[in-house]
Amino acid sequence: MGTTMQGSLTGKVALVAGATRGAGRAIAVELGRSGATVYATGRTTRDQRSEMNRPETIEETAELVTAAGGTGIPVRVDHLERDEVRALVERIGTEHGRLDVLVNDIWGGDIFLAWDRPLWEQSLDKGLRMLRLGIDTHAITSHYALPLLIGEPGGLVVEMTDGTSEFNAHYRADVGFFYDLVKVAVQRMALAQAAELRPHGATAVAVTPGWLRSEAMLDGFGVTEDTWRDALSSQPHFCISESPAFVGRAIAALAVDPDVARWSGQTLSSGHLAQVYGFTDTDGSRPDAWRYITEVQTTGKPADATGYR
């Protein structure tokens, strides 16, 4: 199947925290495609941009959710601000009385990334900002949202990360101390929440996309989603990349799975979930990026996605 079952989340309410662009936007849209009401939060609106200084807005995301068949509700929230997060959850409770899916996709730290530099050569201010953006935001959001989510059994929490448990078991020196710490911490947060939610009939997992063709990534290569293969001349391993819709469909598949608790506490990849649930990327393929990265890219083999998508 290319997409999730239409209408299977009708009557369900989701909060995608960090839905302005990239994976978060696609997750919101795919949950909407399955019929969910989706609160799409972020800091960039048509009136105000975040420090990311990107053009995508939460209003656009909400419109895409509604166009896909769901109900999109944009809410500007800085997830470091406790009062804003508390007010958001209170609003969801007032308007719907329930929260079925929480996706913690808040990030925004890429602009502070320092490639191939040891800790002592990195900016401490920028590094600590990454920790705030990638860890504190998730903890604050879950703190306020989980009491609503456990109101009825069957709730799902998804912590968005980067890298599988196996890949992240080794220090990722290329991205450096702070980025590595954030992404591993998020996986641990999924494990912790899984343990705490289990008695309430709720599930928590971490999910990683592969090499994501986000808006910023496409801009960086000077290509579009339609012309992304033009980037292979400068970065051949980009052949394994995936559209944001791929991980969006992964989250939607988890959200409609009555046996989703089997994954509780685990870190899952879009490529693996595609093989389990049968969905595809927008081009009909099933890129298994982390297996490719481990077996081809990091071993120095020439780029060739044959057998990996």
Disulfide bonds with the S-S distance in Angstrom:
none
